[in-house]
């Protein structure tokens, strides 16, 4: 496994097809936004005409998940929950800009969160995305992270790949 900010958490590798559906959707959505070969292989009916994952039909998601299962064959993913206090500490400790500007999470959060923050679902939660070997702790999911924390979730779902 590559460099991980979550190496202290026990996790087991799994195939894309074995991930929970919200994790599959989060990965596909980010791939569609990023473009590239993976995006071209799985980008079906979830593109520019849709503004949010909830705008995509379940039929289109099913097709995209089937294609992604083939495109991601041989890749390993790690899906796990991180206690909220732990992920806040990991982010502040490993993000130089944040640690220089903020002495605590609450100071950072008060600058980041505004009253119009969209609250994400309490069920079927999309994970935050944390690619292995990257400099940043998270690649995607900052709004979800803050939404889950604001709603008082005890943990945050994470997808490493």
C-alpha positions, 0 to 999 in steps of 0.5 A, spaced: 500 500 500 502 507 498 503 512 503 497 513 507 495 518 512 490 513 515 495 507 516 494 507 523 487 504 521 486 497 520 483 496 513 482 490 508 483 491 500 477 490 496 475 490 489 471 496 486 465 491 485 465 490 493 465 497 495 458 500 498 454 503 492 455 510 495 463 509 495 462 507 488 458 513 486 463 518 489 469 514 485 465 515 479 463 522 480 470 524 481 473 520 475 467 524 471 469 530 473 477 529 472 476 526 465 482 522 462 481 514 460 478 512 466 472 517 465 472 516 458 471 508 460 465 509 465 462 516 463 455 514 461 449 519 462 452 522 468 456 528 465 455 535 463 447 535 463 447 533 471 449 538 476 449 533 482 450 526 483 442 526 486 440 528 479 443 521 476 438 516 475 439 509 478 439 506 471 445 511 469 448 509 476 448 502 475 451 502 468 456 507 470 458 502 476 458 496 471 463 499 466 467 502 472 467 495 475 471 492 469 475 499 468 477 498 475 479 491 475 486 489 478 485 496 482 484 495 490 480 500 494 480 501 502 473 503 505 473 505 512 470 510 517 475 514 521 472 517 528 471 525 527 476 527 532 481 523 528 480 526 521 480 533 524 487 532 527 490 528 521 487 534 516 490 539 521 497 536 522 498 534 515 496 540 511 501 546 512 496 551 510 491 550 515 496 548 521 499 555 519 493 559 519 489 555 524 490 553 531 484 549 532 479 545 528 473 550 530 477 556 527 478 553 521 471 551 520 468 557 522 472 560 516 470 554 511 463 553 513 457 558 511 450 558 513 448 555 506 453 549 506 449 543 503 447 538 508 449 531 506 445 525 507 445 522 514 444 515 510 448 512 504 453 517 505 458 518 500 465 518 503 471 523 502 476 521 497 483 520 499 488 517 494 494 513 496 501 517 495 498 524 494 501 530 498 494 532 500 490 528 505 483 529 501 482 529 494 475 530 494 469 531 499 471 537 503 464 539 503 461 532 505 466 532 511 464 539 513 457 537 513 458 530 516 462 534 522 456 539 522 451 534 523 455 531 529 457 524 525 461 520 530 465 518 524 467 520 517 467 515 511 473 514 507 475 511 500 482 510 499 485 508 492 
